[in-house]
Amino acid sequence: MGDLFAAIGLLLDLGSSLARFVQVFIFVYTLLLLGYIITSWIRLPYSPWLNRVQRFLFDVCDPYLRIFRRFIPPLGPLDLSPMVALIVLFVLSNVLVSLLERL
């Protein structure tokens, strides 16, 4: 009987740990997306270090944003895909966390 309670306790702990991991992962990815958006608006001076940071942000964020750019055309110089991508990320975070906390 004690083993059963221990197994249930581990499963409950696993669900909350996974929920916390998803929250932190999506929060960090959101920060990366915001950094990518800001660096795309501002013309930065050439620096090898800044160039590496910009390239990293592009490599990490652009594949996710390309999903939304296929369906959302730019409105002149305004690209709404990052805003939609962030909204989808927040909704996905809330859904995944609520599902994982129910485990």
N, C-alpha and C positions, 0 to 999 in steps of 0.2 A: 504494500500500500504506500509506503514511504517513497518507493521508486517511482510510482505513478505521479505523486505530487512533485517530485523532483523533476521529472520529465515535463510536466505541465509548466512548472516554473521556468525551466530552460526555454520552452517554446514561447512563453510570454515575454521573456527577456530578449529572445531573438527577434520577435516582432517589433518591440520598442527600439532595439538597437538598429534594425534595418530601417525603421522609420526615421530615426535620427540621422543615419547615414545619408538617406535620400534627401532630407532637409538640408544638410550641410553641403552635399554635392551640388544640389540645385542652387543654393545660395552662392557658392563659389563660382559656378558657371554663369550665374546672373551677373556677378561682379566682372567676370571676364567679358561678357557681352557688353556691359556698360563701358568698360575700358576700350573695347573695340569701337563702339559707337563714338565715343569722345575722340579717340585718335583718328577716326575717319573724318571728323568735322574740322579738326585743328591741323594746320600744317606745321609739322614739327621740324626743327632744324636737323640737318643731317648729322647723325652721330651713329657710329657702329652699334652702340649699346641700345639706343632708341630704335634703330632699324631692326635689331633682333627681337625687341619687345613687340614691335608692330607686326613683325612676321609671325611670331608666336601667336599673337591674338588673332591674326588672319587665319592661320592654320587650324586653330581650335574652334573659332566661331563661324567662319564662312561656310563650312559644310552644313551646319544646322540652319543658317540663314538662307542658304540656297533652296532649301525645301520650301520656304515661304515666298521667295522671290519668283518661283515658277508660277505661283498662283496670284500674287499681288503685284500688278505692274506699278512702276514708279510714277508718281504724279509730278511730272517735271523733274526738278532737282530733289524732290522730297521722296525718300524711300521709307515706306511704312512697314516694311517687313520686319525690322528689328523690334518695333513696338508690338506687333502681332506675335512675334516669336517669344517675347518676354511674357505676354499675357498667357500664351499657351503653356509656357514653362511654369508660371504660377499656378494655373489650373491643374496641370499635371502633378505638380508637387502636392497640392491639397488632396487630390484624389488618391495618389499613391500613399501618402502618409495616413490618410483615414483608413485605407484598406489594410495597411500594414499594422496599424494600431489595433484593428479588430482581431488580428490573429491571436 
